[in-house]
Amino acid sequence: EDEEEDEEDEEEEELEEEENLEVVTMEEENEEEEDEEDEEVSTLEDEEDEEEEDLDEEEEVESVALESEDEEYFDDEVEEEEDEEDEEEEDFDEEEEVESVALESEDEEYFDD
């Protein structure tokens, strides 16, 4: 009887050890899967971050280009306005010159008379 009990106890222990080994093996496999998943997620997040940085850089470049275009347009507008003002001033000066010459001529005629 004792021998039978011992044998049964041994078999039970062996079964428990096998079950424990299986559990440990399953836990290790689960941990490995979780690590792989975490690594995949991390890689995806890194890729997304890189894409976002690239987009930000592109937007910055576009923004600088637009600012540059705006400045060029503004500079052109200012230059055009200055040219127009210069022309108006020249026209005005010419008109004054003509009027002055006409007045001098009238004065001379009056004086001659």
Steps between C-alpha positions, in 0.01 A plus 500: 500500500771741591679424180189564301447829677860595439464413136182703473667792679794479260272493199308795640820693554618421150166615362522820701854561377392446141207737549731757661742467209218545254377807687850649513549428130166661415586805712835535324331472161244762601776734616684453171181576305437809711860616446462451124171691501655780706790517257262516202298776667817689582621467141165624368505794739856587392393487133199721573723748685741510206214556255363778721844663520533476121159663458593774745821565308310513170248743648783716633668505160169589331436770759842654444446486125163672533646767727774556246243529220297743711809710567590504130142599410503771766840625383373510140188690607704752697739544208208555261345758733833680535542503121149642458572769762827588327319530165230720653766718657683530167173587323423760765850647469461517121162673535650754741785559259256556212287733713808687614621546144153614395485750784844632416392536139184688606705722729739581218213580266339722763830666571566547128159656459 
